[in-house]
Each structure stands twice: as structure tokens, then as C-alpha cells.
Amino acid sequence: MEFLDLYSEGIAFYVFAIATTILFLITAMSKNVLYAMTSLAAGMVMISGFFFLLGAEFLGVVQLVVYVGAVMALYAFGMMFFDATRDIKEKHQNPGLVFLLGGLSAVLFVLIFSAPIIGDNIQAFNPVTEGVGNTQDIGMVLFTKYLVPFEVAALMLLVAMIAGIILAGRKMDYSLTESESFDEELKTEDKKGDL
């Protein structure tokens, strides 16, 4: 059992690193929007695995909720706005390979999450003190040592949100005037066709 305890952290790290790299490469190189967003969501799940591996459970859960939730919202918009079904041609030439890869993936995830992957040989920059939770330590570091970068990030997000609203409003005004002129052109063509 000591062998598993000693090497499970390294194995889990390399599995997460390889899976994250492959998934983000698929995201960058995929021509299908839905495949890219699916691999992006899976890559975010793998990144949360790093946080769990390092003992930062709160950050791992926040990673899952915030980023994977945001990618799922993006996925829903992608399904609504793009007709990705025209590019998908399902081919089941080798269902045994699909079953084998699915089974290996399931076994890999069971091994990763059932192994005792949190050990004593990882040194943290700001270690968690006994009796104080991970969330409280994050709050103390965030609002003392990193207060200015935290506020700058919040301000940048606010500016980006306001800019997005302004740009979306301008685009909607432009598209409304464009569609009105298009409707007028259709009406004049219909009148010419009736004569």
C-alpha cells in the first residue's frame, strides 16, 4: 500500500496534465463548435483535478461550478446559434474500440478518485493552518496580500461587462436598421412583381 501512496500523486498529476493538454489541443484544433466546447468543459474538469490533488478542495469546487458552468452555458448558446448537425456523420465502424476506450476511461477515473492522492510531500506557499478552513485561508490571503490585484481584476471584469453591453446595443441597433431596409426592399420587389 505504501507503493500506491508514494507514487499515486505523481501518476495522478501526469494523467491530469496529459489529459488537460490533449483536451485543450482538441479545443483549439477542432472545426466543430460542439466538439470544441465539449473538450473545453472536459479540460476545465481536469484543471479542477489539479486543485483537488493539491488539497485545495474549495478552489476545485469553484473551478467546477464557475468555469464548467460557464462553458455549459456557452455550449447551450452554441447549440442554439450554430447548425452543427450538418457536419456530424456518426460512424460506428468499430464499436468494440468505443467500448474499450470508454471502459478504460471509467477505470482510470475510478483509480484516480479512489486512490489516496493527497500526501505529505507537497509543500504549499501558504499552508493551511490547523483549525482554520481552506476557505478562510483563501479569504485572508485574498483580502490582505492580494487585495489590489483582486480589486483590479474586479474592475477589469466590470469594464468588460459594460463594454460588452454597449457593443451589443450598437450591434442590435445596426441590425434593426439593416433588417428594416431589407424589409422595404422586399416590399418594393413584391410590388414590382404584382405589376
Helices and strands as residue ranges (DSSP letters): H 2-29, H 33-53, H 57-62, I 63-68, H 69-81, G 84-86, H 95-114, H 134-144, H 147-194
